[in-house]
Amino acid sequence: MVFRFLEASDERLRWMGALVESEPLAEGRFRDVFEDVGQRVELEAEVLEREPPKLLVVRLRAKSFEATSTQRLEPAGLGTRLTTLVETRYTKRLARLAGPVVARRAQRQLEQDLTALKRLAEG
């Protein structure tokens, strides 16, 4: 059940706080727009691996970075444990300099988003 919240655009809009637009482009590809502290970031995403209900790997590309998001799901008691790893490579010099600050902000947002996802999945 949790897997659908990770990949469907309409479901991700429900729990990802900074996500304001998500549009499927083609099979396994979509365009997302995030807004946070006055910044608007548009990115294209491509599903690299998809093994429902246990694995989703997505490559994200924006003007100043590329990232790979790996989400693993495994049974945990009566529920599901979700582990998320995001590996980011900054492609612009200024983005590399701001990287540590951006990473801390992204980590906080991810934690908030996962709390919202938990409430949604349990509700």
C-alpha positions as CSV (number, residue, x, y, z in Angstrom):
1,M,0.0,0.0,0.0
2,V,2.8,2.5,0.8
3,F,4.5,2.0,-2.6
4,R,1.7,3.9,-4.5
5,F,2.3,7.0,-2.3
6,L,5.9,7.0,-3.5
7,E,5.4,6.9,-7.3
8,A,2.0,8.4,-8.2
9,S,2.1,12.2,-8.8
10,D,-1.3,12.9,-7.2
11,E,-0.3,10.9,-4.1
12,R,3.1,12.6,-3.7
13,L,1.4,16.0,-3.8
14,R,-0.5,14.9,-0.7
15,W,2.5,14.3,1.5
16,M,5.5,16.2,0.1
17,G,5.3,19.6,1.6
18,A,7.4,21.6,-0.9
19,L,6.0,19.8,-4.0
20,V,3.5,22.1,-5.7
21,E,3.2,20.5,-9.2
22,S,3.8,17.0,-10.5
23,E,3.1,16.0,-14.0
24,P,3.6,12.6,-15.6
25,L,5.5,13.0,-19.0
26,A,5.7,9.4,-20.2
27,E,6.0,5.9,-18.8
28,G,8.5,6.2,-15.9
29,R,9.1,9.9,-16.3
30,F,7.6,13.0,-14.7
31,R,8.2,16.7,-14.1
32,D,8.1,18.1,-10.6
33,V,8.1,21.6,-9.2
34,F,9.2,22.3,-5.7
35,E,8.9,25.7,-3.9
36,D,10.7,26.3,-0.7
37,V,11.8,29.6,1.0
38,G,11.0,31.6,-2.1
39,Q,12.9,29.3,-4.4
40,R,11.2,27.4,-7.2
41,V,13.0,24.3,-8.5
42,E,11.8,22.4,-11.5
43,L,13.2,19.0,-12.2
44,E,12.7,16.0,-14.4
45,A,12.6,12.6,-12.9
46,E,13.1,9.1,-14.4
47,V,12.4,5.8,-12.8
48,L,15.5,3.7,-13.0
49,E,14.3,0.7,-10.9
50,R,10.8,-0.3,-9.9
51,E,10.1,-3.4,-7.9
52,P,6.7,-3.0,-6.1
53,P,6.3,-3.1,-3.2
54,K,9.9,-3.0,-2.1
55,L,12.1,-0.7,-4.2
56,L,11.9,2.5,-6.2
57,V,15.0,4.2,-7.6
58,V,14.6,7.6,-9.4
59,R,17.1,9.9,-11.1
60,L,16.3,13.6,-10.6
61,R,17.7,16.3,-12.8
62,A,17.5,20.1,-12.3
63,K,19.6,23.0,-13.6
64,S,22.0,22.9,-10.7
65,F,22.0,19.3,-9.5
66,E,21.5,15.7,-10.3
67,A,20.4,13.2,-7.7
68,T,19.4,9.6,-7.3
69,S,16.7,8.8,-4.8
70,T,16.5,5.2,-3.5
71,Q,13.5,4.1,-1.5
72,R,13.4,0.7,0.1
73,L,10.4,-0.8,1.8
74,E,10.4,-3.8,4.1
75,P,8.0,-5.4,6.5
76,A,8.4,-4.2,10.1
77,G,6.0,-5.9,12.5
78,L,2.5,-5.0,11.4
79,G,3.7,-2.1,9.3
80,T,6.3,-1.1,6.7
81,R,9.8,0.4,7.2
82,L,10.7,2.9,4.5
83,T,14.4,3.8,4.1
84,T,15.3,6.7,1.8
85,L,18.7,7.6,0.5
86,V,19.3,10.6,-1.7
87,E,22.7,11.0,-3.4
88,T,23.2,14.4,-4.9
89,R,25.8,15.8,-7.2
90,Y,25.8,19.6,-7.7
91,T,26.5,20.6,-11.3
92,K,27.1,24.3,-10.8
93,R,29.8,25.9,-8.8
94,L,27.5,28.1,-6.7
95,A,25.3,25.1,-5.9
96,R,28.4,23.2,-4.7
97,L,29.2,26.0,-2.4
98,A,25.7,26.2,-1.0
99,G,25.5,22.3,-0.9
100,P,25.9,21.8,2.9
101,V,23.2,24.4,3.7
102,V,20.9,23.0,1.0
103,A,21.5,19.4,2.3
104,R,20.5,20.3,5.9
105,R,17.3,22.0,4.7
106,A,16.5,19.1,2.4
107,Q,17.0,16.7,5.3
108,R,14.6,18.6,7.5
109,Q,12.0,18.7,4.7
110,L,12.4,15.0,4.1
111,E,11.9,14.2,7.7
112,Q,8.7,16.3,7.8
113,D,7.5,14.7,4.5
114,L,8.1,11.2,5.9
115,T,6.1,12.0,9.0
116,A,3.2,13.2,6.8
117,L,3.5,10.1,4.7
118,K,3.3,7.9,7.8
119,R,0.1,9.7,9.0
120,L,-1.4,9.3,5.5
121,A,-0.5,5.7,5.1
122,E,-1.8,4.8,8.6
123,G,-5.0,6.8,8.2
